[in-house]
Amino acid sequence: MDEMYDLIEKLNMYGDKYYGADAPIISDKEYDALYDKLVSLESLLGVMLPNSPTQKVGGAMLPVFGSHTHKGRLYSLAKSQSQSELEGWWARTSKAIGKDDFDCSIEYKYDGLTINISYNNGKLVRATTRGDGIKGENVTEQAKTIRTVPQTIEYKGEIEVQGECIMRLSELNSYNNTHDIPLKNARNAAAGALRNLDANVTRGRNLDFMAYNVAYSADKHFESQKEMVDFLLFNNFTVGDFVEFSNNIEEIKDKITKIGNDRPDLDYLIDGAVVKVNNTNLRDELGSTEKAPRWAIAYKYEAEEVSTILSNVIWQVARTGKINPLAMLQPVELSGATIARATLNNLDDIAKKDIKIGSRVFLRRSNDVIPEILGVAEHYDSSTPIIPPKYCPSCGELARRDGAFVYCDNLINCSAINIGRMSHFASRDAMDIEGLSDRTITELYNSNHIKTIADIYNLNSEKLLSVDGFKDKKTDNILKAISVSKHVNLGKFIFALGIGNIGKKSASVLAEHYKSLDNIINCQLDELASLSDFGDIMAKSVYDYFAADDNIAVINQMLERGVEVQDFISIGGVFEGQNICLTGSLPIPRGKAKELVIENGGKVSDSVSKNVNIVVVGEDAGSKLAKAEKLGLVIWSYDDLLSKLK
């Protein structure tokens, strides 16, 4: 019983922070774990203590807003976190209604703030938060600033429309790039904007409203969720990008899996999928518990956000000389992986987010990218500021502070810079010298066999075999890879040089404009700045690189040792004038597919828009495919792409 009391106290405190102050101090994943533990104890002991959060809908209301009683009660949703739990709900529902082929809707579960909007005579009259499900806070003036909340609708009866107020991730990034105090995440940004007394704050966050339910109607009866969705669309509500129907549990599970696969590509947060019985008469038959309807369930995905303690910061020297901070964390599980480190971006970002060593921080991870610290959950008395290094941690030279960054200027003799430069040069997207791993390069560097990228082309069997673990076959394979890399196109070679601020795309721009290595070496600063997608910083990086005698000497050494850099030739290929977007899992690496398009005259776009001519889709193409279909773009399979080259 003591454990139950302790869990209830903690959960209520965390709930007050989350719902009442819109300032959570633990992640949803951590809250859900404690909540599930309390549910298990209540079930095991058959006891439900007073004030248990398992019997609450939402959180406490702030008196300053004033309250309003909903005409139709708003419920929470029961949740499942595995397919077996979802199958359990399906079995219970089938038994209750006497059949196992009933229609269900499958929709996104948006991660924002629920609001309930009242209309009468076609006009918006009130908007309230969910509150405790019976009463909510009056946020009418705030809701009126949301661009996708209709001020008037066609329907003239009295009605309440329920939905989720969200902030798109693109809007969150735009806001954080232009404001001194960043928002920690999109969910709390939306909730904080709605529950702010100044409606101008709400307007400034460019929120959206995703409608998903008619919570009350005075005189209109809906036969199904589909009819309800059609009604919402007719009245100019946004209902989201995924509303599908099925009467088969296996198909429903497949759709939920698809949503999970699409989730990283969405421009807003979802934390699950919602399955609802389609027929409203069946819903009435199934009824509700005190907290949740029996006719719906939320399938929760693995959390993409957690909190943990930032235990230390180490400083790593990049190939450009930039000294980057890396957060060392108390290990935590996130998206199926154990996370022990995260990026900190730069000193301005650290100051902006007020990140300190010893504090609890929020982490978010998308796809397989190293997690980013979103903000601080809680500081402690033991928390200490992050201090940038005075000296390079690799070579010991005095470090230089330049705005938000710290640099080592010992570009010739700093081992970390040289090793990083050579690792980049040998990487797949650059010269693609298979076998020259970071570890191998480090050993060769420390053995004085290579000191610059040009020295790679002086490697031989004797030098490689002197490295621990090297045998004849491995040595032969590396030497063959080095030999193959000597024949390289201009764009890849420029990228491989590791020029600051120059990525693959900008290296291709340089190759296409200047046509030859000699022309790029002799480029002029003003012309560089005028190139497409170039600016003053990128132009100066290129100009300064080729103005340095040491860099030219290394390039000449490579040329003397057999490297042949092919001039850029506009071949007028089959994709000439075509802007092509690649999405989904293709049979070959994405980088190779991009090269295929570019080598045959086309351009590659990273996003779907009206400017794209063709979208090539692989497996699990996700939201980009849906957007392409909506825009009416030409859609190809990978085989279609290949067929054009025959």
C-alpha positions in Angstrom: 0.0 0.0 0.0 2.9 2.4 0.7 4.1 1.9 -2.8 0.6 2.9 -4.1 0.5 6.0 -2.0 4.0 6.9 -3.3 3.0 6.4 -6.9 -0.2 8.4 -6.6 1.7 11.3 -5.0 4.3 11.3 -7.7 1.9 10.9 -10.6 -0.4 13.7 -9.3 2.6 16.0 -9.0 3.9 15.1 -12.5 0.3 15.5 -13.8 0.0 19.0 -12.3 3.2 20.0 -14.0 2.1 18.5 -17.3 -1.5 19.6 -17.4 -1.6 22.5 -15.1 1.7 24.3 -15.9 2.4 22.8 -19.3 6.0 22.3 -18.0 6.6 18.5 -17.6 9.6 17.4 -15.6 9.6 13.8 -16.9 8.9 12.3 -20.3 5.6 10.7 -21.3 7.4 7.3 -21.4 8.5 7.6 -17.8 5.0 8.8 -16.7 3.4 5.9 -18.5 5.7 3.4 -16.9 4.7 4.7 -13.4 1.0 4.9 -14.4 1.0 1.3 -15.7 2.7 0.1 -12.4 -0.1 1.8 -10.4 -2.8 0.1 -12.6 -1.1 -3.3 -12.0 -1.0 -2.8 -8.2 -4.7 -1.7 -8.2 -5.7 -4.8 -10.1 -3.5 -7.1 -8.0 -4.7 -5.8 -4.6 -8.3 -5.0 -5.7 -7.9 -1.6 -4.0 -8.4 1.9 -5.5 -7.2 4.7 -3.3 -8.7 8.2 -3.2 -7.2 10.7 -5.7 -5.8 8.0 -7.9 -4.9 9.4 -11.4 -6.3 6.2 -13.0 -9.8 7.6 -12.4 -9.1 11.1 -13.7 -9.6 12.6 -17.2 -7.0 15.4 -17.9 -5.9 17.7 -15.1 -6.7 20.6 -12.9 -8.1 23.8 -14.5 -6.7 27.2 -14.0 -9.3 29.5 -12.4 -8.1 32.5 -14.3 -9.7 31.3 -17.5 -13.1 30.6 -16.2 -14.8 27.2 -16.8 -17.5 25.9 -19.1 -19.5 22.7 -18.8 -19.3 20.5 -22.0 -22.6 19.5 -23.4 -21.1 16.2 -24.4 -18.7 14.5 -22.0 -15.1 14.2 -23.2 -13.3 11.0 -22.3 -9.7 9.8 -22.3 -8.8 6.6 -24.3 -7.8 3.2 -23.0 -4.4 2.4 -24.4 -2.5 -0.6 -25.7 1.2 -0.8 -26.2 1.4 -4.1 -28.0 -0.4 -6.0 -30.7 -1.5 -8.6 -28.2 -3.2 -5.9 -26.1 -4.9 -4.6 -29.2 -6.1 -8.1 -30.0 -7.4 -8.4 -26.5 -9.5 -5.3 -27.0 -10.8 -6.7 -30.3 -11.8 -10.0 -28.7 -13.6 -8.2 -25.8 -15.4 -5.9 -28.2 -16.3 -8.8 -30.6 -17.8 -10.8 -27.7 -19.8 -7.8 -26.4 -21.4 -7.1 -29.8 -21.7 -10.7 -30.9 -19.6 -10.6 -34.1 -16.0 -10.2 -35.2 -16.2 -8.3 -38.5 -17.4 -4.9 -37.3 -16.0 -1.8 -39.1 -13.4 0.4 -37.3 -11.8 3.7 -38.2 -8.0 4.0 -37.8 -6.6 7.5 -37.3 -3.6 9.4 -36.0 -3.3 10.0 -32.2 -2.1 13.6 -32.2 0.2 14.7 -29.4 -1.1 18.2 -28.5 -3.9 19.7 -26.4 -7.5 18.6 -26.7 -10.0 21.4 -27.2 -13.8 21.4 -27.7 -15.2 24.1 -30.0 -18.9 25.1 -29.8 -20.9 26.4 -32.8 -24.4 27.7 -33.0 -26.2 29.2 -36.0 -23.0 28.5 -38.0 -20.8 30.7 -35.8 -18.0 29.9 -33.4 -19.3 30.7 -29.9 -16.9 29.1 -27.5 -13.7 27.0 -27.2 -12.7 25.1 -24.1 -10.0 22.7 -23.1 -10.9 19.1 -22.1 -10.3 19.8 -18.5 -11.7 16.9 -16.4 -14.0 15.8 -19.2 -17.0 17.5 -17.7 -15.8 21.1 -17.4 -12.9 22.8 -19.3 -11.2 26.1 -19.4 -12.6 28.8 -21.7 -9.9 29.6 -24.3 -12.2 31.1 -27.0 -10.1 34.1 -27.8 -7.0 32.0 -28.1 -8.7 29.4 -30.3 -9.9 32.1 -32.7 -6.3 32.8 -33.6 -5.7 29.3 -34.9 -5.6 29.3 -38.7 -7.4 25.9 -39.1 -10.2 26.7 -36.7 -13.2 27.7 -38.8 -14.8 30.9 -37.6 -18.1 30.0 -39.4 -19.4 26.7 -40.7 -22.2 25.6 -43.1 -24.1 23.7 -40.4 -26.5 26.0 -38.5 -27.4 23.7 -35.6 -25.8 23.6 -32.1 -22.8 21.4 -32.1 -19.4 20.8 -30.3 -16.4 19.7 -32.4 -13.6 17.9 -30.5 -10.0 17.9 -31.8 -6.3 18.4 -31.1 -4.5 21.6 -31.1 -0.9 21.0 -32.4 2.2 22.9 -33.4 3.9 21.6 -36.6 7.5 20.7 -36.2 8.5 23.1 -39.0 6.8 25.9 -37.1 8.5 24.9 -33.9 11.9 25.0 -35.7 11.1 28.4 -37.2 10.0 29.8 -33.9 13.1 28.6 -32.1 15.3 30.0 -34.8 13.9 33.5 -34.3 13.3 33.7 -30.5 15.7 34.0 -27.6 13.9 31.5 -25.4 13.3 28.2 -27.2 10.2 26.0 -26.8 11.1 22.5 -25.6 8.7 20.5 -27.7 5.7 20.9 -30.0 3.2 19.5 -27.5 3.9 21.9 -24.7 4.4 24.7 -27.2 0.8 24.2 -28.3 -0.6 23.7 -24.8 1.3 26.7 -23.5 0.1 28.9 -26.3 -3.6 28.0 -25.8 -3.4 28.4 -22.0 -1.9 31.9 -22.2 -3.9 34.9 -21.3 -2.4 36.9 -24.2 -4.1 35.6 -27.5 -1.2 37.2 -29.4 1.1 34.6 -28.0 -1.2 31.9 -29.4 -1.3 33.7 -32.8 2.5 33.9 -32.9 2.9 30.1 -32.7 1.0 29.3 -35.9 -1.0 26.4 -34.4 -3.3 24.0 -36.2 -6.5 22.2 -35.2 -7.1 18.6 -36.2 -10.8 17.7 -35.8 -11.7 14.1 -35.1 -15.0 13.9 -33.3 -18.4 15.6 -32.9 -18.8 15.5 -29.1 -22.3 16.9 -29.1 -25.1 17.7 -31.5 -28.5 19.1 -30.6 -30.4 17.7 -33.5 -28.1 15.8 -35.9 -27.4 12.1 -35.4 -24.4 10.5 -37.0 -24.6 6.9 -38.0 -20.9 6.3 -38.2 -17.4 7.8 -37.7 -17.2 8.0 -41.5 -20.3 10.1 -41.7 -18.8 12.3 -38.9 -15.6 12.7 -40.8 -17.4 13.6 -44.0 -19.4 16.2 -42.1 -16.3 17.7 -40.6 -14.6 18.0 -44.1 -17.8 19.5 -45.6 -17.6 22.2 -42.9 -14.0 23.0 -43.6 -12.3 21.3 -40.7 -8.9 19.7 -41.0 -9.2 16.0 -40.2 -5.6 14.9 -40.7 -3.7 12.9 -43.3 -4.8 9.4 -42.2 -8.4 8.3 -41.7 -9.0 4.7 -42.9 -11.4 1.9 -42.2 -11.3 -1.9 -41.8 -13.3 -4.7 -40.3 -10.3 -7.1 -40.0 -8.0 -7.0 -37.0 -5.0 -8.2 -39.1 -5.5 -5.4 -41.6 -5.9 -2.9 -38.7 -2.6 -4.1 -37.3 -1.0 -3.6 -40.7 -2.3 0.0 -40.9 -1.0 0.7 -37.4 2.4 -0.6 -38.5 2.3 1.7 -41.5 1.4 4.7 -39.4 4.4 3.8 -37.2 6.7 3.6 -40.2 5.4 7.0 -41.5 5.7 8.7 -38.1 9.3 10.0 -38.5 8.4 11.8 -41.7 5.4 13.7 -40.3 5.5 17.4 -39.7 3.8 17.0 -36.3 3.9 14.8 -33.3 1.8 11.7 -33.0 2.2 9.2 -30.2 -0.1 6.5 -31.4 -3.0 5.4 -33.6 -6.7 5.5 -32.5 -9.0 2.6 -33.4 -12.7 3.4 -33.0 -15.8 1.2 -33.7 -17.3 2.9 -36.8 -21.1 2.3 -36.1 -22.4 4.8 -33.5 -25.3 2.4 -32.5 -22.7 -0.2 -31.6 -20.9 2.5 -29.6 -24.0 3.1 -27.6 -24.3 -0.6 -26.9 -20.7 -0.9 -25.7 -20.9 2.2 -23.5 -18.0 3.7 -21.4 -16.3 3.3 -18.1 -15.9 6.3 -15.8 -12.8 7.3 -17.7 -12.8 5.9 -21.3 -15.2 4.6 -24.0 -15.2 0.8 -24.5 -15.6 1.3 -28.2 -12.2 2.9 -28.8 -8.6 2.2 -28.0 -5.3 4.1 -28.5 -2.3 2.1 -29.7 0.8 3.8 -28.2 4.1 3.7 -30.1 7.5 3.6 -28.5 8.3 7.0 -27.0 10.6 9.3 -29.1 11.2 11.5 -26.1 12.7 10.7 -22.7 14.5 12.5 -19.9 17.8 11.7 -18.2 20.7 13.3 -16.4 23.4 15.1 -18.3 26.4 13.7 -16.5 29.3 15.4 -18.4 30.3 17.2 -21.6 33.3 16.2 -23.7 34.8 18.2 -26.6 35.5 16.6 -29.9 37.7 18.1 -32.6 36.2 17.9 -36.1 38.2 17.8 -39.4 37.5 21.5 -40.0 39.0 22.4 -36.6 35.7 23.1 -35.0 35.6 21.8 -31.4 32.1 20.4 -30.8 30.5 19.7 -27.4 29.0 16.2 -26.9 26.7 15.4 -24.0 27.5 12.3 -22.0 24.3 11.0 -20.4 23.1 8.6 -17.8 22.1 5.7 -20.2 18.4 5.6 -21.0 16.2 3.5 -23.4 14.9 5.4 -26.3 13.3 4.0 -29.5 14.6 0.6 -28.8 18.2 1.7 -28.2 20.3 2.6 -25.2 21.3 6.2 -25.4 24.4 7.5 -23.6 25.2 10.6 -25.6 23.6 13.5 -27.5 24.5 16.4 -29.6 24.6 19.9 -28.1 24.9 21.9 -31.3 26.9 25.0 -30.1 27.5 27.4 -27.3 24.6 29.7 -28.2 22.2 26.7 -28.2 23.5 25.6 -24.8 23.0 29.1 -23.4 19.5 29.5 -25.0 18.3 26.2 -23.6 20.1 26.9 -20.2 21.7 23.4 -20.3 23.9 22.5 -17.4 25.9 19.5 -16.3 24.1 17.5 -13.6 20.6 18.7 -14.8 17.7 16.5 -16.0 17.2 17.1 -19.7 14.7 16.0 -22.4 16.0 14.0 -25.4 14.4 13.4 -28.7 15.5 10.9 -31.4 14.3 10.7 -35.0 15.2 7.7 -37.2 18.8 6.7 -36.4 20.2 10.2 -35.9 22.1 10.9 -32.6 19.5 12.3 -30.1 19.3 16.0 -29.5 18.7 17.7 -26.2 15.4 19.6 -26.5 15.6 21.5 -23.2 15.9 21.2 -19.4 13.4 19.3 -17.3 14.9 20.3 -14.0 18.0 21.9 -12.5 19.5 20.8 -9.2 21.7 22.5 -6.6 24.6 20.4 -7.9 24.0 21.6 -11.6 27.0 23.4 -13.0 27.5 25.5 -16.2 29.1 24.1 -19.3 32.5 25.8 -19.8 34.1 25.8 -23.3 37.7 24.6 -23.4 40.6 27.1 -23.5 42.9 24.6 -25.3 42.4 22.1 -28.0 41.7 18.7 -26.3 43.7 17.0 -29.1 46.9 19.0 -29.6 46.9 21.4 -26.7 47.1 24.5 -28.8 45.2 27.6 -27.6 41.5 27.4 -28.7 39.8 30.3 -30.5 36.3 31.4 -29.6 34.3 32.7 -32.6 30.7 33.5 -31.8 28.9 30.3 -30.9 31.8 28.0 -31.8 35.3 27.1 -30.6 38.1 26.3 -33.0 41.6 24.7 -33.1 43.6 26.6 -35.7 46.4 24.1 -35.7 45.1 22.7 -39.1 48.4 21.2 -40.1 49.7 19.4 -37.0 46.5 18.6 -34.9 46.1 14.9 -35.0 42.3 14.9 -34.5 41.9 17.3 -37.5 44.1 15.3 -39.7 42.5 11.9 -38.8 39.0 13.4 -39.2 40.0 14.8 -42.6 41.3 11.5 -43.8 38.3 9.5 -42.5 36.0 11.9 -44.3 38.1 11.6 -47.5 37.8 7.8 -47.5 34.1 7.6 -46.5 31.5 6.1 -48.8 30.0 9.4 -50.0 33.5 10.8 -50.7 36.2 8.6 -52.3 34.6 5.4 -51.1 37.8 3.6 -50.0 36.3 0.5 -48.4 38.4 -0.9 -45.5 39.9 2.5 -44.4 37.9 2.8 -41.2 38.4 5.5 -38.6 40.4 3.0 -36.5 42.6 1.9 -39.3 43.4 5.5 -40.3 44.2 6.3 -36.7 46.6 3.4 -36.5 48.3 4.4 -39.8 48.5 8.0 -38.7 50.0 7.1 -35.3 52.5 4.8 -37.1 53.6 7.8 -39.3 52.5 6.0 -42.4 50.0 8.7 -43.4 49.9 12.3 -42.4 47.7 13.9 -45.1 45.0 12.6 -47.5 47.7 12.4 -50.3 49.6 9.9 -48.2 46.8 7.4 -48.7 48.0 7.0 -52.3 51.5 6.1 -51.0 50.3 3.1 -49.0 51.6 -0.3 -49.9 51.5 -3.9 -48.5 54.4 -3.3 -46.2 52.8 -0.3 -44.5 49.4 -1.9 -44.1 50.7 -5.3 -42.9 52.5 -3.5 -40.1 49.1 -2.6 -38.6 47.8 -5.0 -36.0 45.2 -7.4 -37.3 46.0 -6.9 -41.0 46.4 -10.0 -43.1 47.2 -10.4 -46.9 43.5 -10.5 -48.0 42.5 -7.4 -46.1 45.6 -5.6 -47.3 44.9 -6.6 -50.9 41.3 -5.4 -50.7 42.2 -2.0 -49.3 44.9 -1.5 -52.0 42.4 -2.4 -54.7 39.8 0.1 -53.2 42.5 2.8 -53.2 43.3 2.0 -56.8 39.7 2.2 -57.9 39.2 5.5 -56.1 41.9 7.1 -58.3 39.3 7.5 -61.0 36.7 10.0 -59.5 34.2 12.5 -60.8 34.8 16.2 -60.0 31.9 16.6 -57.6 32.9 13.7 -55.4 36.5 14.8 -55.3 35.5 18.3 -54.1 33.3 16.9 -51.4 36.1 14.5 -50.3 38.5 17.4 -49.7 36.4 18.3 -46.7 36.1 22.0 -47.3 34.3 23.7 -44.5 30.5 24.3 -45.1 30.6 22.4 -48.3 28.4 19.3 -48.5 27.6 16.9 -51.4 25.0 19.2 -53.0 27.2 22.3 -53.0 30.2 20.3 -54.2 28.0 19.2 -57.2 27.1 22.8 -57.8 30.8 23.7 -58.0 31.5 20.9 -60.4 28.6 21.7 -62.7 29.5 25.4 -62.8 33.3 25.3 -63.1 33.5 22.0 -65.1 37.1 21.2 -64.1 39.4 21.1 -61.1 41.7 23.8 -62.5 38.8 26.2 -62.8 37.7 25.6 -59.3 41.2 26.1 -57.9 41.3 29.4 -59.7 37.8 30.5 -58.7 37.1 34.1 -57.7 35.3 35.1 -54.5 32.6 37.2 -56.1 31.6 34.6 -58.6 31.4 31.9 -55.9 29.0 34.1 -53.9 26.7 34.4 -56.9 26.3 30.6 -57.3 22.9 29.0 -56.7 22.3 28.2 -53.0 25.7 29.7 -52.1 26.3 32.6 -49.7 29.2 34.6 -48.5 30.2 32.1 -45.8 30.3 29.1 -48.2 32.0 31.2 -50.9 34.8 32.3 -48.5 35.3 28.7 -47.3 35.9 27.6 -50.9 38.1 30.5 -51.8 40.2 30.3 -48.7 40.7 26.6 -49.1 42.1 26.9 -52.6 44.1 30.0 -51.7 46.1 28.0 -49.1 49.4 26.7 -50.5 49.4 23.6 -48.2 46.0 22.5 -49.7 47.2 22.9 -53.3 50.4 21.0 -52.5 48.3 18.0 -51.2 46.1 18.1 -54.3 49.1 18.1 -56.5 50.6 15.2 -54.7 47.5 13.2 -55.2 47.5 14.0 -58.9 51.2 13.0 -59.1 50.3 9.7 -57.4 47.7 8.7 -60.1 44.5 10.3 -59.0 42.5 11.3 -62.1 39.7 13.9 -61.5 37.2 13.7 -64.3 35.9 17.0 -65.7 32.2 17.6 -65.4 30.3 16.8 -68.6 26.7 17.8 -69.1 25.6 14.7 -70.9 22.0 15.7 -71.5 20.8 12.4 -70.2 17.4 10.9 -70.1 16.6 12.8 -66.9 17.6 16.2 -68.4 15.4 18.9 -66.9 13.7 16.5 -64.5 13.5 17.2 -60.8 13.3 13.8 -59.1 12.5 12.9 -55.4 13.5 9.5 -54.0 11.6 8.1 -51.0 11.1 4.8 -49.2 13.5 1.9 -49.1 15.2 1.3 -52.5 17.1 -1.8 -53.6 20.3 0.2 -53.7 21.7 2.8 -51.2 20.0 6.2 -51.5 23.3 7.9 -52.3 23.9 5.6 -55.3 20.4 6.2 -56.6 21.0 10.0 -56.4 24.2 9.6 -58.3 22.3 7.6 -61.0 19.8 10.4 -61.4 22.5 13.2 -61.5 24.8 11.2 -63.9 21.9 11.0 -66.3 21.1 14.7 -66.3 18.5 15.0 -63.6 18.3 16.9 -60.3 17.4 15.3 -56.9 15.0 17.0 -54.5 14.8 16.0 -50.8 11.2 16.9 -50.5 7.9 16.6 -52.4 6.5 19.8 -53.9 5.0 21.2 -57.1 8.5 21.7 -58.4 9.1 18.0 -58.5 8.4 16.2 -61.7 8.8 12.5 -60.7 8.7 10.7 -57.3 10.5 7.4 -57.2 9.1 5.2 -54.4 10.4 2.2 -52.6 9.0 0.2 -49.8 7.4 2.1 -46.9 7.3 5.3 -48.9 5.2 7.0 -46.2 3.9 10.5 -46.3 5.9 11.7 -49.3 4.0 9.2 -51.4 0.7 10.4 -50.1 1.7 14.0 -50.8 2.8 13.1 -54.3 -0.5 11.5 -55.0 -2.3 14.5 -53.6 -0.3 16.9 -55.9 -0.9 14.6 -58.9 2.8 14.0 -59.5 4.3 11.2 -61.7 5.1 8.2 -59.5 7.7 5.6 -60.5 9.0 2.4 -58.9 12.7 1.8 -58.9 12.3 -0.6 -61.8 10.6 2.3 -63.7 13.6 4.4 -63.1 16.0 1.7 -64.4 13.8 1.1 -67.5 14.5 4.6 -68.7 18.2 3.9 -68.8 18.0 0.9 -71.1 
